[in-house]
């Protein structure tokens, strides 16, 4: 929990402070505001808070530090298995604004088409690109701030302050493994500080290498058990369920160079990661399991198909001619292997100083994220025997350019403090690109639709899916290269009316080339009843503009819907796509929000703080993916008439929509206590969050043929409301005694409900869970430290899945034993050793 940090706007030589005297730069434009004086709740976590974690991924670290921050595993969920979507206060990742050194971070290229109900359709920043070794502190603003920072700041703001030290080298090596014996994880990092110039400048460089092997928490599938008994050589298990096999390199640089009374500053990053996961297994033949979930025999249809090779004079295919089966390529069936390479780069430079009492900060930054997809151990069924078995499936790319001017002037108007007047402007361009894959990854071959003629002249139709099986490549109809620009201006005022009473207000106008303008406001107040008691509150409006990815994405994937053992092709479409329009899509517009918060701050002693804050967030016109539209044969005829390519392969259509509204209410409780005792320095921190979201409106559409459909179905509604636990808590205890330091943490996760249709097993409530983390470190000769630790120390797992399980395996047809949505995680205990040195 919060310990110490350094004001990012100060020089490296400034004195560091601790506890509630921490200076903050998020949520305020003043240079002298501290945590305890803030009118809105904000947490500050130091480098030491990050260093005592088992994981190095800042996503996982934030999950352990911030109770309202949740992260699911998302195994087998296409790109979401690699870029995991977090939620803050139950809201999707693109409703939390991410900053580095106070500057907006570019988005990931991934639009979360498979990220689960809470993140479906979101496009947020990829926090895994930020190595924890580069971070000096994290400020978590738990309040809406769109009037201060612009689009996306609905749930809150995360500001990562990079390290600023100007001398010394810190190196760290950590190795760990899960109790289950898999997931071997190696992480090496180094941070180097150098003086830049002769007047207090610095250059700070961080490098990190991480290598983790995959994990599995699935049992063998029931169909594979039968195949194995019949002599088929199948993998054990045929589909792994867990974390991906991953390797990454990441570099960050942060620097400042004083130029007289002004300062040139710069920072940037380069990241490269490579990850691989399994997709679902495809069977070579039909399989009947003696006892299915109901106790009766259960048949899995074959996933491998028959192709007719000889054509008749009329173009039909000869039913009595030669045939070919993809079992020729995969006699034991196949499990596609999905690989992602992710390259992330950014660079920002700025110039700041003061003239005539006016502080100014001018900056220009560029960020780019590019994801490439590859698929192996599969084929394109429409190409039949000519298909390759490995594919490049194409790329996604996000580019952003931001120019900012920020001004600040303290005006003495005779009150307890000068009126802090801040204002400025921003210009931003955003681009989203989809690059084509290999032709074979998306090609519609001659075997896509075969009219087969029998000897008696009768015919029948055989169809085969188009594109690399598991994840069809991006083809000509999916190619995108679209951009949009926006500009904004803001005014921010803050003043201490009296020593006890602070008022603040902000107004921001933002104009988008494709949506027009929006104005948002925020007001804050804090009143100190006494030195020990203060009350605070805020009210604001906010917005989030649709991202370019949400406006233009077209994605095809193969998925299993419900308990159907046969995969179908799912199309995720932009609202302007002809197939989406057929199912009632209309153009997207920005989300709107209203945030209210109120709290009390108790500081009965300098070493003890207790805060309670209530929040109420209403979001209307929320953007997300619709529920699934099942494509009928009649629909396919209409879609073909609209020019939709390969409608015969489509099983499900969904699209981006402003289809619903939600209200999220909750309470944050944070307490911290520091003491110096006979055994050493003790710090106790407790953070508790209660969060409840309700869907308060959803659109219903008519398809014109008597069919109606709600854009957000009942299952999705229940997921939004109950998939996250309402209660979450973190208790952290640290001890520093001579060369020994100890960090102990208890995480509490309340119960949650995983929702399904009755035909898919219905809803299931999973119980509350507690996990414990422990790290013990020892300093040797001042500059060396050795630590041993465990995350989920007692190897706790969530409740097992009991819906539609097979007696032969004790698991559902997929073999997945645990609920993927569990906030606890599904991987069990993890032990690690860490060694570090400072020179």
C-alpha positions in Angstrom: 0.0 0.0 0.0 1.1 3.6 -0.2 4.5 4.3 1.3 6.7 6.9 -0.4 6.9 8.6 -3.7 8.3 11.7 -5.5 6.5 14.5 -7.2 6.9 14.0 -10.9 6.9 17.7 -11.5 9.8 18.2 -9.1 13.5 17.7 -9.8 15.3 14.5 -8.9 17.0 16.4 -6.0 13.7 17.2 -4.3 13.0 15.6 -0.9 10.8 12.6 -0.9 8.0 12.5 1.6 5.8 9.7 3.0 2.3 8.8 4.1 -0.4 11.4 3.6 2.1 14.1 2.7 2.7 12.5 -0.7 2.5 15.1 -3.4 0.1 14.1 -6.3 -0.1 15.2 -9.9 -3.3 13.3 -10.9 -6.7 14.7 -10.4 -5.4 18.2 -9.7 -3.5 20.9 -11.6 -1.9 22.3 -8.4 1.8 21.6 -7.7 1.4 21.5 -3.9 -1.6 19.1 -3.4 -1.1 16.0 -1.2 -3.0 12.8 -0.9 -4.7 13.8 2.3 -5.7 17.2 0.9 -7.3 15.7 -2.3 -11.0 16.3 -2.9 -11.3 13.0 -4.7 -10.0 9.6 -3.6 -6.5 8.7 -4.9 -4.0 6.0 -4.1 -0.3 6.2 -4.5 1.9 3.1 -4.8 5.7 3.3 -4.7 8.4 1.3 -6.4 8.7 -0.8 -3.2 5.1 -1.7 -3.3 5.6 -3.0 -6.9 8.8 -4.8 -6.1 7.3 -7.0 -3.4 4.9 -8.7 -5.9 5.2 -12.2 -7.3 4.3 -11.0 -10.8 6.0 -8.4 -12.9 2.9 -7.6 -15.1 1.5 -4.3 -13.8 -2.0 -5.7 -14.6 -1.5 -8.4 -12.1 0.2 -6.1 -9.6 -2.7 -3.6 -9.7 -5.1 -6.5 -9.1 -3.3 -7.2 -5.8 -3.2 -3.5 -4.8 -6.6 -2.0 -5.9 -9.7 -4.0 -4.7 -11.9 -2.5 -7.4 -9.5 -3.6 -10.1 -10.2 -7.0 -11.5 -8.5 -9.2 -14.1 -9.6 -12.5 -15.6 -7.6 -15.2 -17.3 -9.3 -15.4 -20.7 -7.7 -18.6 -21.8 -8.5 -19.7 -25.4 -10.1 -16.3 -26.1 -8.1 -15.4 -29.2 -6.2 -12.1 -28.8 -7.8 -11.5 -25.3 -5.6 -14.4 -24.0 -2.6 -12.2 -24.8 -3.9 -8.7 -24.1 -5.9 -9.3 -21.0 -8.7 -6.7 -20.4 -8.9 -5.4 -16.8 -11.9 -3.7 -15.2 -12.0 -0.9 -12.7 -15.2 -0.6 -10.7 -16.7 -3.2 -13.0 -16.4 -0.9 -16.1 -14.6 -2.0 -19.3 -10.9 -1.2 -19.8 -11.5 1.6 -22.3 -13.4 3.6 -19.6 -10.2 4.0 -17.6 -7.7 6.5 -18.8 -4.1 5.5 -18.7 -1.3 8.1 -18.4 2.5 7.8 -18.3 4.2 10.8 -16.6 0.8 12.6 -16.9 0.5 12.0 -20.7 -2.1 9.9 -22.4 -1.0 6.4 -23.4 -2.0 5.0 -26.8 -4.4 2.1 -27.1 -3.7 -1.5 -27.9 -4.5 -2.5 -31.4 -6.7 -5.3 -30.0 -10.4 -4.7 -29.8 -11.7 -7.2 -27.2 -14.1 -9.2 -29.3 -13.5 -12.3 -27.0 -12.7 -10.6 -23.7 -15.8 -11.7 -21.9 -19.1 -10.0 -21.1 -17.6 -7.1 -19.1 -15.1 -6.1 -21.8 -16.8 -7.2 -25.0 -16.0 -4.7 -27.7 -13.6 -2.6 -25.6 -10.3 -1.1 -26.9 -8.1 0.0 -24.1 -4.4 0.5 -23.4 -2.2 -2.6 -23.0 -0.7 -2.2 -19.5 1.5 -5.3 -19.8 3.8 -3.2 -22.0 4.9 -1.2 -19.0 7.6 -3.1 -17.1 7.3 -2.6 -13.3 11.1 -2.1 -13.1 10.6 1.2 -14.9 7.9 2.6 -12.6 8.7 4.8 -9.6 5.1 5.1 -8.6 1.5 4.6 -9.7 -1.3 7.1 -8.9 -4.8 5.6 -9.1 -7.5 8.3 -9.3 -10.8 6.6 -8.3 -13.1 9.2 -9.8 -14.4 10.4 -13.1 -12.1 13.0 -14.8 -13.2 13.5 -18.4 -13.6 17.2 -17.8 -9.9 17.3 -16.8 -8.3 14.7 -19.2 -10.8 14.0 -21.9 -12.3 10.9 -23.4 -12.2 7.6 -21.5 -11.7 8.9 -17.9 -15.1 7.5 -16.7 -14.1 4.9 -14.1 -10.9 6.6 -13.1 -7.3 7.4 -14.1 -4.1 5.4 -13.8 -0.9 7.5 -14.0 2.4 5.7 -14.1 5.4 7.8 -13.0 8.7 6.6 -14.5 11.9 6.4 -12.5 13.9 9.6 -12.3 17.2 8.5 -10.6 20.4 9.8 -12.2 22.9 7.4 -10.9 23.4 3.7 -10.1 22.5 0.4 -11.6 19.8 -1.9 -10.2 19.5 -5.4 -11.5 16.9 -8.1 -10.5 16.5 -11.7 -11.4 13.4 -13.7 -10.5 12.5 -17.3 -11.1 9.2 -19.0 -10.2 6.9 -21.8 -10.9 3.4 -22.9 -10.1 2.8 -25.6 -7.5 1.3 -27.7 -10.2 4.8 -28.0 -11.7 4.3 -25.9 -14.9 4.5 -22.3 -15.9 8.2 -21.9 -15.2 8.8 -18.1 -15.2 12.0 -16.2 -15.5 12.3 -12.4 -15.4 15.5 -10.3 -15.7 15.5 -6.6 -15.4 17.9 -3.7 -15.1 17.5 0.0 -14.3 20.3 2.4 -15.0 20.5 6.1 -14.0 22.8 8.5 -15.6 23.4 12.2 -15.2 22.5 14.3 -18.2 24.3 17.6 -18.4 25.7 19.4 -15.4 22.6 21.0 -14.0 20.5 18.2 -12.6 19.5 16.5 -15.8 19.1 12.7 -15.9 18.7 9.8 -18.2 17.0 6.7 -16.8 16.9 3.5 -18.8 15.1 0.2 -18.0 15.3 -3.1 -19.8 13.3 -6.3 -19.0 13.3 -9.8 -20.4 10.6 -12.3 -19.4 10.1 -15.9 -20.4 7.2 -18.0 -19.1 6.1 -21.4 -20.2 2.5 -22.3 -20.6 0.2 -23.7 -17.9 -2.7 -26.1 -18.0 -5.6 -26.6 -15.7 -7.8 -28.8 -18.0 -8.4 -32.5 -17.9 -8.6 -34.6 -21.0 -11.8 -34.1 -23.0 -14.3 -36.9 -22.9 -14.2 -37.4 -26.6 -10.4 -37.6 -26.6 -10.6 -40.2 -23.8 -12.7 -42.4 -26.1 -10.4 -41.8 -29.1 -7.4 -42.7 -27.0 -9.1 -46.0 -26.1 -9.6 -46.6 -29.8 -5.9 -46.3 -30.5 -5.7 -42.7 -31.7 -2.5 -40.8 -30.6 -4.0 -37.7 -29.0 -2.2 -35.1 -27.0 -2.5 -35.1 -23.2 -4.7 -33.1 -22.9 -5.8 -32.2 -26.5 -6.5 -28.6 -25.4 -4.6 -26.8 -22.7 -6.5 -24.3 -20.6 -4.3 -21.8 -18.7 -1.7 -19.1 -19.5 0.1 -18.8 -22.8 3.7 -19.7 -23.6 5.3 -16.3 -23.7 8.5 -14.4 -24.3 9.0 -10.6 -24.2 11.6 -7.9 -24.3 10.7 -4.4 -23.0 12.7 -1.1 -22.8 11.8 2.3 -21.3 13.7 5.5 -21.3 12.9 8.6 -19.2 15.0 11.8 -19.2 15.2 15.5 -18.5 17.7 18.1 -19.6 17.6 21.6 -17.9 18.2 24.4 -20.4 18.6 27.5 -18.4 15.4 28.2 -16.6 13.5 25.7 -18.8 13.6 21.9 -19.1 13.5 19.6 -22.1 12.0 16.2 -21.2 11.4 13.0 -23.0 10.4 9.4 -22.5 9.4 6.4 -24.6 9.3 2.6 -24.9 9.9 -0.4 -27.1 8.2 -3.7 -26.4 8.2 -7.0 -28.2 6.3 -10.0 -27.1 5.6 -13.4 -28.6 2.8 -15.7 -27.2 1.2 -19.0 -28.1 -2.0 -20.8 -26.9 -4.1 -23.8 -27.9 -7.5 -23.5 -29.6 -10.1 -26.2 -29.3 -9.5 -29.7 -30.5 -11.0 -31.0 -33.8 -11.9 -34.7 -33.9 -11.1 -37.0 -36.8 -14.3 -39.1 -36.4 -17.6 -39.1 -34.6 -17.3 -40.2 -31.0 -20.0 -41.5 -28.6 -19.4 -41.2 -24.9 -21.2 -43.9 -22.9 -22.6 -41.4 -20.4 -23.1 -37.7 -21.0 -24.1 -35.0 -18.5 -27.6 -36.4 -18.4 -26.4 -40.0 -18.0 -27.4 -41.0 -21.5 -24.9 -41.6 -24.3 -23.6 -38.4 -25.9 -22.3 -38.1 -29.4 -19.7 -35.7 -30.6 -19.9 -35.2 -34.3 -16.7 -35.3 -36.4 -14.9 -32.1 -36.9 -13.0 -33.4 -39.9 -14.9 -33.5 -43.2 -15.1 -35.4 -46.5 -14.2 -33.6 -49.8 -15.3 -34.8 -53.3 -12.5 -34.4 -55.9 -14.0 -35.3 -59.2 -16.3 -32.9 -61.2 -19.0 -33.7 -63.7 -19.4 -31.9 -67.0 -22.1 -29.7 -65.5 -19.7 -28.5 -62.7 -21.2 -30.6 -60.0 -19.1 -33.0 -58.0 -19.3 -36.8 -58.5 -20.6 -38.6 -55.4 -19.0 -41.9 -56.7 -15.6 -40.3 -57.6 -12.5 -39.9 -55.6 -12.8 -38.4 -52.1 -10.3 -36.9 -49.7 -10.5 -36.3 -45.9 -8.6 -33.8 -43.9 -7.8 -36.8 -41.7 -5.1 -37.4 -44.3 -3.4 -34.3 -42.9 -4.5 -34.9 -39.3 -5.2 -38.6 -38.7 -5.5 -38.0 -34.9 -7.5 -34.8 -35.2 -5.9 -31.4 -34.6 -5.6 -28.6 -32.1 -4.8 -25.3 -33.9 -2.0 -23.3 -32.2 -2.6 -19.5 -32.2 0.4 -17.2 -32.0 0.6 -13.5 -31.5 3.5 -11.1 -31.9 3.0 -7.7 -30.3 5.3 -4.7 -31.0 4.6 -1.6 -29.0 6.5 1.7 -29.4 6.1 5.3 -28.2 8.1 8.5 -28.0 7.2 11.8 -26.4 9.2 15.0 -26.0 8.2 18.2 -24.2 9.5 21.6 -23.1 8.4 23.1 -19.9 9.3 26.2 -17.8 7.9 29.4 -16.5 7.6 32.9 -17.9 6.1 35.9 -16.0 4.7 33.6 -13.4 3.0 31.3 -15.9 4.1 27.7 -16.0 3.9 26.1 -19.4 4.3 22.6 -20.7 4.3 21.9 -24.5 4.6 18.3 -25.6 4.3 16.1 -28.7 3.9 12.3 -28.5 3.5 9.4 -30.8 2.4 5.8 -29.9 2.0 2.7 -32.0 0.9 -0.9 -31.2 1.0 -3.6 -33.9 -0.2 -7.2 -33.4 0.4 -10.0 -35.9 -1.4 -13.3 -35.8 -0.3 -16.7 -36.9 -2.0 -20.1 -36.9 -0.4 -23.5 -37.2 -1.5 -27.1 -37.0 -4.7 -26.3 -38.9 -5.9 -25.8 -42.5 -8.3 -23.9 -44.7 -11.2 -26.4 -45.4 -12.4 -24.6 -48.5 -9.0 -25.3 -50.1 -9.2 -29.0 -49.4 -6.1 -31.0 -50.2 -4.2 -27.9 -51.5 -4.4 -26.1 -48.2 -1.2 -25.3 -46.2 -1.2 -26.1 -42.5 0.4 -22.9 -41.2 -0.8 -19.4 -41.9 -0.1 -15.7 -41.3 -3.5 -14.3 -40.5 -2.8 -10.6 -40.7 -2.3 -7.7 -38.4 -4.0 -5.1 -36.3 -2.4 -1.7 -35.7 -3.2 1.4 -33.7 -1.4 4.7 -34.1 -1.9 7.9 -32.1 -0.3 11.4 -32.3 -0.9 13.8 -29.4 0.1 17.4 -29.1 -0.6 19.2 -25.8 -0.2 22.7 -24.3 -0.8 23.1 -20.6 -0.6 26.4 -18.8 -0.8 27.2 -15.1 -0.9 30.5 -13.2 -1.5 31.1 -9.5 -3.5 34.3 -9.0 -3.7 35.9 -5.6 -7.3 36.9 -4.9 -7.0 37.4 -1.2 -8.2 33.9 -0.1 -6.3 31.3 1.9 -4.4 30.2 -1.2 -3.9 31.7 -4.7 -6.5 30.7 -7.3 -4.8 28.1 -9.4 -5.8 28.8 -13.0 -4.9 26.0 -15.4 -5.8 25.7 -19.0 -4.7 24.3 -22.3 -5.4 22.5 -25.5 -4.9 19.2 -27.1 -4.8 17.9 -30.7 -5.0 14.2 -31.4 -5.1 11.9 -34.4 -5.9 8.2 -34.1 -5.5 5.6 -36.8 -6.7 2.0 -36.9 -5.3 -0.4 -39.5 -6.0 -4.1 -40.4 -3.4 -5.7 -42.6 -4.2 -8.7 -44.8 -2.9 -12.2 -44.0 -1.6 -14.8 -46.5 -4.1 -15.4 -49.3 -4.6 -19.0 -48.1 -5.7 -17.8 -44.7 -8.8 -16.1 -46.0 -9.3 -17.6 -49.5 -12.6 -19.1 -50.5 -11.5 -22.2 -52.3 -13.4 -24.4 -54.7 -14.5 -26.8 -51.9 -16.4 -24.1 -50.0 -19.7 -25.2 -51.5 -20.0 -28.4 -53.4 -23.1 -29.6 -55.2 -22.6 -33.3 -55.3 -24.5 -35.5 -57.8 -25.4 -39.1 -57.1 -25.6 -41.8 -59.9 -29.4 -41.4 -60.0 -29.1 -37.7 -60.7 -30.2 -36.4 -57.4 -27.9 -33.9 -55.7 -27.0 -32.7 -52.2 -25.0 -29.8 -50.9 -21.7 -30.0 -49.0 -20.2 -26.8 -47.5 -16.8 -26.3 -45.8 -15.7 -23.3 -43.8 -13.6 -20.6 -45.4 -10.3 -19.5 -44.0 -7.7 -20.9 -41.7 -9.7 -23.1 -39.3 -9.9 -21.5 -35.9 -9.2 -18.0 -36.9 -9.8 -17.0 -40.5 -7.2 -14.5 -41.8 -8.0 -10.9 -42.5 -8.9 -10.7 -46.2 -9.7 -7.9 -48.7 -13.1 -7.3 -47.2 -11.6 -6.8 -43.7 -8.8 -4.4 -44.7 -9.0 -1.1 -42.9 -6.9 2.1 -42.9 -9.0 4.8 -41.2 -8.1 7.8 -39.2 -9.8 10.6 -37.3 -8.7 13.7 -35.5 -9.9 15.7 -32.5 -9.1 18.8 -30.6 -9.9 20.0 -27.1 -9.6 22.9 -24.8 -10.0 23.0 -21.0 -10.1 25.4 -18.0 -9.3 24.1 -14.5 -9.7 26.2 -11.3 -8.8 25.3 -7.7 -8.6 27.5 -4.6 -8.5 27.2 -0.8 -11.3 29.6 0.1 -10.2 29.2 3.7 -7.6 27.0 5.3 -10.3 24.4 5.8 -12.4 24.8 2.6 -11.2 24.0 -0.9 -13.2 24.3 -4.1 -12.3 23.2 -7.6 -13.9 23.1 -11.0 -13.1 22.1 -14.6 -14.7 22.5 -18.0 -13.5 20.8 -21.2 -14.7 21.1 -24.7 -13.7 18.3 -27.1 -14.5 18.1 -30.8 -14.2 14.9 -33.0 -14.1 15.0 -36.7 -16.6 12.2 -36.9 -18.9 13.0 -34.0 -18.9 16.7 -33.4 -18.3 18.4 -30.0 -19.0 17.6 -26.4 -18.6 19.8 -23.3 -18.1 18.2 -19.8 -17.8 19.7 -16.4 -16.5 18.8 -13.0 -16.8 20.3 -9.5 -15.0 19.3 -6.3 -15.1 20.4 -2.7 -13.3 19.5 0.5 -14.0 20.8 4.0 -11.8 20.1 7.0 -14.1 19.9 10.0 -11.0 19.7 12.2 -7.4 18.6 11.8 -8.6 15.0 12.1 -11.8 15.0 10.1 -12.5 16.2 6.5 -15.4 15.6 4.1 -15.0 15.6 0.4 -17.1 15.2 -2.7 -17.2 15.6 -6.5 -19.7 15.7 -9.4 -18.9 15.5 -13.0 -20.1 14.6 -16.5 -18.0 12.5 -18.8 -17.9 10.8 -22.2 -16.0 8.2 -24.2 -15.9 8.5 -28.0 -16.0 5.2 -30.0 -12.5 4.2 -30.9 -11.4 3.7 -34.5 -11.2 0.0 -33.9 -14.8 -0.1 -32.7 -15.8 1.9 -35.8 -14.1 -0.2 -38.4 -13.2 -3.7 -37.2 -14.4 -6.7 -39.1 -13.4 -10.0 -37.4 -14.2 -13.6 -38.2 -13.5 -16.5 -35.8 -14.5 -20.0 -35.2 -16.2 -20.7 -31.9 -18.4 -23.2 -30.1 -21.8 -21.8 -29.2 -23.3 -23.3 -26.1 -23.1 -27.1 -25.9 -23.0 -27.6 -29.7 -19.9 -29.7 -30.3 -19.6 -28.4 -33.9 -17.8 -25.0 -34.4 -19.5 -22.2 -36.2 -18.1 -19.0 -37.7 -18.8 -15.9 -35.7 -18.6 -12.5 -37.5 -17.9 -9.4 -35.3 -18.8 -6.4 -37.5 -18.7 -2.6 -37.5 -22.0 -0.9 -37.3 -21.8 0.3 -40.9 -21.2 -3.2 -42.3 -24.1 -4.4 -44.6 -24.6 -7.6 -42.5 -24.7 -5.5 -39.3 -27.2 -3.1 -40.9 -29.4 -6.2 -41.9 -29.6 -7.0 -38.2 -30.5 -3.5 -37.1 -27.2 -1.7 -36.6 -27.1 2.1 -36.5 -24.1 4.4 -36.4 -22.2 4.6 -33.1 -22.1 7.7 -30.9 -20.1 8.6 -27.8 -21.0 7.2 -24.4 -22.1 9.7 -21.8 -21.6 9.5 -18.0 -22.5 11.2 -14.8 -20.2 10.6 -11.8 -21.1 11.5 -8.2 -18.8 10.8 -5.2 -18.7 11.7 -1.5 -16.4 10.7 1.3 -14.9 11.3 4.7 -11.2 11.4 5.6 -10.2 10.6 9.2 -6.6 11.3 10.4 -6.7 11.0 14.2 -2.9 10.7 14.2 -0.1 11.4 11.8 0.5 7.7 11.3 -3.2 6.6 10.9 -5.6 7.4 8.1 -9.1 6.1 7.4 -11.2 7.0 4.3 -14.6 6.1 3.1 -15.9 7.1 -0.3 -19.2 6.5 -2.0 -19.5 6.6 -5.8 -22.3 6.5 -8.3 -21.6 6.2 -12.0 -24.3 6.3 -14.6 -23.2 5.5 -18.2 -25.7 5.9 -21.0 -25.3 4.9 -24.7 -22.7 2.3 -23.6 -20.7 0.8 -26.4 -20.3 -2.9 -26.6 -21.0 -5.9 -28.7 -24.5 -7.1 -29.3 -25.6 -10.5 -28.2 -25.4 -13.2 -30.9 -27.7 -13.1 -33.9 -28.1 -16.7 -35.1 -27.9 -16.7 -38.9 -30.7 -18.7 -40.6 -30.9 -20.0 -44.1 -33.4 -17.3 -45.0 -30.9 -14.7 -43.6 -28.1 -16.1 -45.8 -30.2 -15.5 -48.9 -30.8 -11.9 -47.9 -27.1 -11.4 -46.9 -25.9 -12.7 -50.2 -28.2 -10.2 -52.0 -26.6 -7.5 -49.9 -23.2 -8.5 -51.2 -21.9 -10.2 -48.0 -19.0 -12.5 -48.9 -19.5 -16.2 -48.0 -22.8 -15.9 -46.0 -23.0 -19.7 -46.1 -20.2 -20.0 -43.6 -21.7 -17.6 -41.1 -23.3 -19.1 -38.0 -23.5 -16.0 -35.8 -23.4 -12.3 -36.4 -22.8 -9.6 -33.7 -21.8 -5.9 -34.0 -20.8 -2.8 -32.1 -23.7 -0.8 -30.7 -24.8 1.8 -28.2 -27.2 -0.7 -26.9 -27.5 -0.3 -23.2 -27.1 1.9 -20.0 -25.7 1.0 -16.6 -25.5 2.4 -13.1 -22.6 1.4 -10.9 -22.6 2.2 -7.2 -20.1 1.3 -4.6 -18.0 2.2 -1.6 -14.2 2.3 -1.1 -12.8 1.9 2.4 -9.1 2.5 2.8 -7.2 2.4 6.1 -3.4 2.7 6.8 -1.4 2.6 10.0 2.4 3.0 10.4 4.3 2.4 13.6 7.8 1.9 14.9 8.0 -0.9 17.3 10.7 -2.9 19.1 10.8 -5.4 16.3 10.9 -2.8 13.5 8.8 -0.6 11.3 5.3 -1.9 10.7 2.8 -0.7 8.1 -0.7 -2.1 8.0 -3.0 -1.2 5.1 -6.6 -2.3 4.5 -8.5 -1.6 1.3 -12.1 -2.8 0.8 -14.4 -2.3 -2.2 -18.2 -2.8 -2.5 -19.3 -2.5 -6.1 -22.7 -3.2 -7.7 -23.7 -2.6 -11.4 -27.2 -2.7 -12.7 -28.3 -2.6 -16.3 -30.9 0.1 -16.4 -31.8 0.2 -20.1 -31.3 -1.8 -23.3 -32.4 -1.4 -26.8 -34.8 -3.8 -28.6 -34.8 -4.0 -32.4 -37.1 -5.4 -35.1 -35.7 -7.2 -38.0 -38.7 -6.6 -40.2 -39.9 -10.2 -40.5 -41.6 -10.4 -37.2 -38.5 -11.2 -35.3 -37.4 -8.9 -32.4 -34.2 -9.1 -30.4 -32.7 -7.2 -27.5 -29.2 -6.1 -28.3 -28.0 -7.2 -24.9 -29.7 -10.5 -23.9 -30.6 -11.8 -20.5 -27.4 -13.8 -20.1 -25.2 -10.8 -20.9 -27.3 -8.6 -18.6 -26.8 -11.0 -15.7 -23.1 -11.2 -16.5 -22.8 -7.4 -16.3 -24.5 -7.4 -13.0 -23.1 -10.5 -11.2 -20.0 -11.8 -13.0 -17.8 -9.8 -10.7 -17.9 -10.2 -6.9 -19.6 -7.3 -5.1 -17.1 -7.5 -2.2 -13.4 -7.4 -2.6 -10.7 -6.7 0.1 -6.9 -6.5 0.4 -5.1 -6.5 3.8 -1.3 -5.9 3.6 1.2 -6.0 6.4 4.8 -5.1 6.0 7.7 -5.3 8.5 11.2 -3.8 8.2 13.6 -5.0 10.8 17.2 -4.4 10.2 18.3 -6.3 7.0 15.0 -8.3 7.0 11.8 -7.2 5.3 8.5 -9.1 5.2 5.4 -8.4 3.1 2.2 -10.4 3.9 -1.0 -10.0 2.0 -4.5 -11.5 2.2 -6.9 -11.1 -0.7 -10.6 -11.6 -0.3 -12.9 -12.2 -3.3 -16.7 -12.4 -2.8 -19.0 -14.8 -4.6 -19.9 -14.3 -8.2 -22.3 -15.9 -10.7 -21.3 -17.3 -14.1 -24.5 -17.1 -16.3 -25.7 -19.4 -19.0 -28.9 -20.3 -20.8 -30.8 -23.1 -19.1 -29.9 -25.3 -22.1 -26.2 -24.7 -21.4 -26.5 -25.6 -17.7 -28.1 -22.4 -16.3 -26.5 -19.9 -13.9 -24.0 -21.1 -11.3 -22.9 -19.2 -8.2 -19.3 -19.6 -7.2 -18.3 -19.1 -3.6 -16.1 -16.5 -2.0 -12.4 -17.2 -1.8 -9.3 -16.0 0.2 -5.7 -16.2 -0.9 -2.5 -15.3 0.9 0.8 -13.9 -0.4 4.1 -13.8 1.5 7.5 -12.5 0.6 10.6 -12.5 3.0 13.7 -10.6 1.9 17.1 -10.2 3.4 19.7 -7.5 2.6 23.3 -8.6 2.3 26.1 -6.1 2.5 23.7 -3.2 1.9 23.6 -3.6 -1.9 22.3 -7.1 -2.3 18.9 -8.5 -1.5 17.6 -12.1 -1.7 13.9 -12.9 -1.3 11.7 -15.9 -1.4 7.9 -15.7 -1.8 4.7 -17.3 -2.6 1.5 -16.0 -4.3 -1.7 -17.9 -3.3 0.5 -19.5 -0.7 -1.9 -22.2 0.3 -2.7 -23.2 -3.3 -6.4 -22.2 -3.3 -8.5 -22.8 -6.4 -12.1 -21.6 -7.2 -15.0 -23.9 -7.0 -15.0 -26.5 -9.7 -17.4 -26.3 -12.7 -20.3 -28.7 -12.1 -22.6 -27.8 -15.0 -23.0 -30.3 -17.8 -20.1 -32.4 -16.6 -19.2 -35.9 -17.9 -18.9 -38.7 -15.4 -15.8 -40.0 -17.2 -13.8 -36.8 -16.6 -15.7 -34.8 -14.0 -15.5 -31.8 -16.3 -17.6 -30.3 -19.1 -17.0 -31.3 -22.7 -14.2 -28.7 -23.0 -12.2 -30.3 -20.2 -12.1 -26.9 -18.4 -12.4 -27.7 -14.7 -12.6 -24.1 -13.3 -14.6 -21.0 -14.3 -12.5 -18.7 -16.4 -14.2 -15.7 -14.9 -12.9 -16.4 -11.4 -11.3 -13.2 -9.9 -9.0 -15.5 -7.8 -7.5 -17.0 -11.0 -7.4 -20.7 -11.9 -3.6 -21.5 -11.8 -3.2 -22.1 -8.0 -0.1 -21.4 -5.9 3.1 -19.9 -7.3 6.5 -19.8 -5.6 9.5 -17.7 -6.6 13.0 -16.6 -5.7 14.2 -13.1 -6.4 17.8 -11.7 -6.2 18.7 -8.1 -6.7 21.7 -5.9 -6.5 22.4 -2.1 -6.5 25.6 -0.6 -7.8 
